[in-house]
Each structure stands twice: as structure tokens, then as C-alpha cells.
Amino acid sequence: MEGISLFHNMTPEIMKRKTFSVYMKILFLLIIFMCPAEFASAPTKDFTLKVMMLRKGMKYAEERYYRMEYDRFITDLGRRESGNNWKCINRFGFFGEWQFAESTVHFLGFKQVTLKKFRSNPETFPPELQKRALESLIKVNNYLLRDYEHYIGKTIAGVTVTKSGMIAAAHLGGANSVKKFLKSGGHLDRKDALGTAVSNYMKKFGFYDLDL
């Protein structure tokens, strides 16, 4: 069936965006049907005000949707990294809920945070500060991968490339590892110290609708 094949070829990210767009259109139409007389009559100040309020409401709903997707993404990423344990330190010296390297947090500007201090007192790198560091890292990786967004939607080594998958993979192995994976057609698939490949994170975290 042509309709079925069309949706089959869509990436999860595109399908989510289309689904959200459809919901917003349905909401708009419902409001029109609920107030047929007002929408059929000539525009008035009151009508214009209601339309503006409707647009603001739709914008708020969209922003709320993307915030929820972002929060879901970072929560699931933290679960995969540490079981959402902000005090976690692994045997390789990565620490916090999202398993930062000391060099990474220093690069992000949190030079007061060290593994030694964290090991002695985790409160030196509390949850809210860890979240700020993660958000900074996501912004950096998103910027570093800006010229590779044309890969989104393509399937490489059996993995459908999405924005969220690229960001998660960059968290695992760095933005350069993601670039190498994409440019090599999946042949250069770096693994971390625990043996987890870039492609694994790209696939596992490929179903979040991030608006970065």
C-alpha cells in the first residue's frame, strides 16, 4: 500500500513531528467548530485577541512538548549511564549521573569539580550542577555536529540517524567519534572502555524528539 510504505520510510523523529503537527491542527479545528459564529463573522478586536491567545497556547503546547521530550531524553540517558545515581563513580573514574570525565567538566568551565573532591564529598558536584554541565555538553556537541545534520534520516550500518541518537552517541564517545561513524558509513564504530559502541547509543537513543 502506498500510504503504508510512506509511513514505513519515515524516521521516528519525522513521525513524531508530524504527529504533533496533526494534534495541533486538530486542536485548532476543534476550537473553530466550538465557536462557528465567531470564526464565520467579520474579524473584530475580540476575535483577533482570541486568535492571538490561541496561537500563544499552541506555541506554549509545542514548547512544553519539546521540554518533556528533552527531560525524557536526559533522564533515560542518566539511567543508562548510572541508574540515575548522581553519586556514582565507575572503575574508570567517570562520575555523576551522566558519568563525566574530569577533563570534560573542566572543559565545560566547572574547573572547581575534580574526581578527588567528588569521591571525598559528592556534594561538591550536586545534581543541579551536574544537570547544568550536561546541558552545556549537549549544546557543545550539537554545535560540533551542526554540519552533519544532513545525515539525519539516513540508515547507516543498520541504524537510522536521528538528532537524539547523534547527541547520545557524542555523549558516549565524543562528537568526533560520531563524525567518523557517519563519514565512514558505519565502518569506524568506536567503543568506550566498557565496550559500548557509538552505533549502540545512536540506535538506543534514536527515538526522542529534540529541538536543539
N, C-alpha and C positions, 0 to 999 in steps of 0.2 A: 504494500500500500504506500502511495506517495507520502501521505500525511505521517504515517508511522516512521518511514525512513528519514523524514525531515527531522523529527524529534530525536531519532536514534543518533543522528550525526551531530547533534548539539552537545557542547561541553556542559558539565554540571553548572559552571558559573553562568553561562549564557542562559540556560534553562531557568535558573533562579531569578536572574534579572527579568526575563520575560514573564515569569510567574508573578513577580512583584508588580510589574507594569500592568499586567492584566487585573490584578487586585485593585490597583489604584483607579483604573478606568471603570471597573465595576462599581466602586465606591462613588465615583463621580456621577455615574449614570443613576445610581440609586437615589442620590440626593436630588437629581433633576426630576425623577419620577415622583419623588415625595413632594416636590414643590413645582408642579407643572405650570401653574398660573403665573408664578413669578418669573420663570425662565422663558415663558412664551410671550410675556409682555415686554414693552419697550424698556430699555435699561434705565434704572433710576439710581440715585445715590445709595439707597438701601441695598439694591441689587448688586451694585458694584462692590459695596462693602462686604456683602456675603460671599461674593466670588473671591475677593482677596482673602477672606478668612478661610475659605475652602482651600485655596492654594497654599496658605500657610500651614493648614492642617495636613495637607498631603506632603508638604516639604518636611514637616516635623515627623510624620509617619515614616518617610523614607530615611531620614537621618537616624531615627530610632531603630529602624530595621538594620541598617549597616552597623550601628553601635552594638546591637545584640549579636550580630554575626562576628564582629571583631572580638567581643568578650568571649564568645563561644570558642573562637579560634585560639586565643591565648590561654584560656582555661584548659582546653584539650591538649595544647602544646605542653603546658605545665604538668599535666597528668602523665603525658608520655615521657617527659624528661625526669620527673622526680616523684610522681604520685602526688603532685601538688603540695609537696613538703618544702616549705621555704627555708628550712634549716638543713636541707640535705647537702652532703658533701660526698662525691663519689671517690673511688680509689685513684682516679687520675687528677684529683684536685679541682674539679669543676664543682661549683657550689650554687646554692639558692634554688628556688623553684624551677627556674629555667636553665639551670646548670651553666652558669657563666664561667669563662676563663678569666683569671685576674687581669690578663693583658687586655681583654675585651672591655671590661668595666673601666679600666684606666683610659683606654682609647675613647670611650664614651664620655669621659670627663669626671668620672667618680673615682678620683685618684686616692681619696681617703679610705676606700674599701680595699682590703687585702685579704687573702686567704687565711693568713695567720691570725688576723684580728677576728675574722668571721668564725674561725674554728674555736677561738677563745670565747667569743661573745657574738652570737648571730644577730643580736640587736644592732650591731654596727652596720648591718645591711638589711634593714627591716622590709617587710612585704611591700609597703608603699614605694620604697626606694627601688626595690627590685623591679616593680612594675614600670617605674619611670625609666629605668635602664633598658628594659625590654622594649618599651615604646620607642626609645631613641634608636635602639638597634634595628628595629623594624623599619624605621624611617631611613636609616643609613642603607640597609640592604635594598629597600625599594628604590632608592636613588641610584645605587650601583647597578641595579638590574633594569634601569629605565630603557636602555637601548636593546633589550632582549624581549620586550613585550610582544613583538611580532611572532614569537614562538607560541604564545597563548592560543590554545585551541588545537594545536598540532599534537600528534601522538608520536612520542619518541621512546623507543625501546619498550613499547607496550604501555607507556604512561601518558595520559592526557595532560598536557601542560596547562596549569592554571596559575592565576596570581597567588592564591594562598599556598599552593604547592611550592612555588618558587621561593616564597618568603620563608616557609618552614624549612625547606632544603638548605637555604642560605643560613638559617639559624644552626642547622646541624653541621654543615661543612664549610660555611663561608660563601660569599657571593661568587668568588672566582671558581669554586667547585661547580656551582650551578651553571656558570657560563661555559665551562669546559664540557659539562654533560650535554648541554644544548648544542653547542657548536660541533661536538664530535658525533652527534646523532646517538648519544647514549653509550658510546664505547668507553669514554672516560667517566666512570661512575665511582667517585671517591667514597671511601668508607671511613667512619670515625674510629676511635680507639676501641669501641665495643663491637665493631663490625657492621654497623648500620650504614647502608648506602644512601647516597643522595637521592637516588630514584625511589627508595623506600619512603622517605619523608614526602617526596613530591607526590607520590601516589596516595599515601595515608592522609595527607592534609590538603587534598585537591578539591574538597567539597565545601569550601567556605566562601561566602560572597563578600570579599573585602573591597572597600572603596578607598584606596590609599592615594 
